[in-house]
Amino acid sequence: MSKSKTEIVSDLLADRLIESLSNPETATPGWAQAALRFIKDNTVAGEPMSVTEDKMKRLKELLPFKK
């Protein structure tokens, strides 16, 4: 089964957020806010929608606060 355009874009955005939050030189409050919003927008009833659970877990680990 091929991915929809939305799933592809969400996957790429998750990768970019993980990359930015992993690097101390680019991990700014703005990126943390974007990641938090991305997690909130892509989670329904505690389960990720179009992004793999591993990527969502990694994003939550990289946030400077507990989510």
Helices and strands as residue ranges (DSSP letters): H 5-22, H 29-41, E 43-44, E 47-48, H 53-62
